[in-house]
Amino acid sequence: MSKKIGEIKEELANIQEHELSEFINNYMSDERSGVIKLVERASKKLQAYEAELERLEMIKKFERQYNDCEFICGIDEVGRGPLAGPVVAGAVILPKDCNILYINDSKKLSEKKRELLYDQIIKEAVAWSTGLVSPARIDEINILQATYEAMRQALCKLSPQPDILLNDAVTIPQVKIPQVPIIKGDAKSISIGAASIVAKVTRDRLMVEYDKIMPEYDFASNKGYGSAKHIQALKDIGPSPIHRATFIKNFVLPKDK
């Protein structure tokens, strides 16, 4: 007796991506229009899954290139551009056989996808850590130096220590570990992509907590970036303790001397 279409639909909704081929084979001879549509939907999902497997192999290029190194660390930062909040660096050492799908530049992923990947990355990583540099320190040493400082913080926390670093575009001063700067590395290296996700989720969660304390700036939505609402709040209320003084000069009138 044939399964009801509703049951087949539920089956499709619950199967794993690697099971799609079997699903298609099981129902491709079913001539009911509803099942034909479900098989077409499964075929599109399978194509997307196979494309992702190909992309995954491509973004392991640098990891394969340095495969002689036991511990390969990806490192990236988030938060260079915002008007408020810290700059955060992420450092991740993935296992050599890592096959976490959909790791990418964190900016290319939805918030929901980043959160799911974050949990998977920290569960499967050999080691991971973050570094954070405050707005006051950013004002003191400038954003580039603050970024390097956050990266060095993250590296110091790692155990085991990496044999080589794959960095998103930069070479970090005062670091003795060999480094490979890769332009747009968060989309080209699975390790750097993982680091970008860890850094992004860490910073975004922190900005949500700041929003609970200072809701007038809408940090939960803008994460400290210069949205219209955020800039208007700056003009109306003035800066908060987590604003970067060197970043908000154009939006805040200088205090009378």
Order of alpha helices (4+ residues) and beta strands (2+ residues): alpha-alpha-alpha-alpha-beta-beta-alpha-beta-alpha-alpha-beta-beta-alpha-alpha-alpha-alpha
